[in-house]
C-alpha cells in the first residue's frame, strides 16, 4: 500500500469514527422537534379519584390531544373487599360535551384481584369539545364519573 492510500484510509477511519460518536451521543433532531411541538400543544391533566363502595379508583389522562388518533387513560383500582374482575371494555364510556358516547378500543392491564391497573384506549375525539367525562359503571355496584375541562 502506498503512502497516499494509507493516509486516505486513516482519514476515512477517523472521520467515520467521529461521525459515529457524534450521532451515537446526539438525540435525533426530529424527536427533539416533536417534543417541543407537543410541549406547546399538550395540556397537563390531573388525576381524578373516586372512593366509594370500598373501592378507590384513580383515573389519569395520559394522552388527550386533538392531534392524536388515540386518547389514553391510566386507571388504578384498589380494594380489600371487592373482586375487581370486570371487563373494562364493557363498563366504561367516554362522553363529550355534546353527549356523544365513545366505547374503549382497548384495555391493556391486569384482569382481576384487589389491585388492578391498566390503560384504557379510545379513538381520539377531533371535535372541539369543551369537556369530557369518563364514566365507569359496575365496580362496587356504583357509577363513577371523572370529568376534565379541555382548552
C-alpha distance (Angstrom), angle and dihedral (degrees) to the residues before:
residue distance angle dihedral
X1 . . .
X2 3.79 . .
X3 3.78 126.0 .
X4 3.84 95.6 -102.3
X5 3.79 91.9 52.2
X6 3.83 91.6 49.8
X7 3.81 91.2 50.4
X8 3.82 90.7 47.7
X9 3.82 91.9 50.9
X10 3.83 92.0 48.6
X11 3.83 92.6 48.2
X12 3.80 90.3 47.1
X13 3.83 92.0 49.9
X14 3.82 93.2 48.1
X15 3.81 92.1 47.2
X16 3.81 92.2 47.4
X17 3.80 91.9 47.9
X18 3.80 92.3 48.3
X19 3.81 92.7 49.6
X20 3.80 91.4 47.1
X21 3.82 91.6 50.6
X22 3.82 91.8 46.5
X23 3.82 95.9 50.2
X24 3.81 93.1 39.5
X25 3.84 91.6 57.5
X26 3.80 99.4 36.3
X27 3.83 121.2 83.9
X28 3.77 113.9 -122.3
X29 3.79 110.4 -90.7
X30 3.78 94.5 -134.6
X31 3.82 90.6 55.8
X32 3.79 91.1 52.6
X33 3.82 91.0 48.6
X34 3.79 92.1 48.4
X35 3.81 91.4 50.3
X36 3.80 92.4 50.8
X37 3.81 91.8 46.2
X38 3.80 93.9 50.1
X39 3.80 91.7 43.7
X40 3.80 88.8 65.9
X41 3.81 95.1 43.9
X42 3.81 102.4 35.4
X43 3.78 118.1 92.3
X44 3.80 119.4 -151.2
X45 3.79 113.0 -127.1
X46 3.80 125.9 -159.0
X47 3.77 124.7 -132.7
X48 3.79 118.8 -101.2
X49 3.81 120.4 -145.5
X50 3.80 128.5 -157.6
X51 3.82 118.0 -173.5
X52 3.81 110.9 -174.8
X53 3.81 137.9 131.6
X54 3.82 93.4 13.6
X55 3.83 92.4 -58.5
X56 3.79 127.1 105.5
X57 3.80 114.4 -155.7
X58 3.80 120.7 -171.7
X59 3.81 120.2 -171.3
X60 3.80 123.2 -170.2
X61 3.80 123.0 -179.1
X62 3.79 108.2 -132.2
X63 3.80 99.1 174.4
X64 3.79 122.6 23.4
X65 3.77 112.3 147.3
X66 3.77 130.8 137.1
X67 3.82 85.2 -137.6
X68 3.80 92.3 58.6
X69 3.80 125.8 90.4
X70 3.81 90.0 -148.8
X71 3.79 134.7 40.6
X72 3.80 116.6 -152.1
X73 3.79 134.6 -163.5
X74 3.79 128.4 -170.9
X75 3.82 110.0 -138.4
X76 3.82 123.7 -164.8
X77 3.81 121.9 -175.7
X78 3.81 125.5 -173.2
X79 3.80 131.9 -179.5
X80 3.78 142.6 143.7
X81 3.79 97.7 -153.2
X82 3.82 113.1 31.2
X83 3.80 126.4 71.1
X84 3.80 108.7 -123.4
X85 3.79 99.5 -153.5
X86 3.81 100.8 122.7
X87 3.81 120.9 136.8
X88 3.80 99.4 -110.2
X89 3.81 93.1 -158.1
X90 3.82 89.6 61.5
X91 3.83 100.1 44.3
X92 3.82 103.1 43.5
X93 3.79 131.0 76.2
X94 3.82 132.4 173.6
X95 3.82 115.4 -144.5
X96 3.80 126.9 -167.1
X97 3.82 126.7 -151.6
X98 3.83 90.9 -91.1
X99 3.81 91.3 57.4
X100 3.81 94.5 -107.6
X101 3.80 109.8 152.1
X102 3.81 123.5 -143.3
X103 3.79 123.4 -166.5
X104 3.79 120.0 -147.1
X105 3.78 117.5 -95.8
X106 3.78 94.1 -155.7
X107 3.81 146.3 1.4
X108 3.77 113.9 -152.8
X109 3.77 109.7 -174.7
X110 3.76 147.6 65.7
X111 3.80 121.0 -27.9
X112 3.79 105.1 -144.5
X113 3.77 150.5 -22.5
X114 3.81 132.5 94.4
X115 3.80 94.8 -61.7
X116 3.76 118.2 45.5
X117 3.78 131.4 172.0
X118 3.77 135.3 172.6
X119 3.78 148.6 126.8
X120 3.79 124.1 -90.3
X121 3.79 114.4 -153.1
X122 3.81 124.7 -158.5
X123 3.76 132.8 178.4
X124 3.81 107.5 -92.6
X125 3.81 116.6 -99.3
X126 3.78 109.9 -127.5
X127 3.81 99.3 -178.2
X128 3.78 121.7 94.8
X129 3.77 97.9 -98.7
X130 3.81 117.8 172.4
X131 3.79 96.3 -152.5
X132 3.77 141.4 3.4
X133 3.77 130.9 -148.5
X134 3.79 124.8 -155.3
X135 3.80 110.2 -156.3
X136 3.82 122.0 -164.6
X137 3.81 117.4 -172.3
X138 3.78 130.0 -173.6
X139 3.79 105.2 29.3
X140 3.80 104.1 123.1
X141 3.82 88.7 -9.7
X142 3.82 93.6 -75.6
X143 3.80 135.8 106.2
X144 3.79 116.5 -120.3
X145 3.81 122.1 -157.9
X146 3.80 124.1 -161.0
X147 3.83 117.8 -176.6
X148 3.82 132.6 -172.1
X149 3.80 129.4 -175.4
X150 3.80 114.6 -133.3
X151 3.79 126.4 -148.2
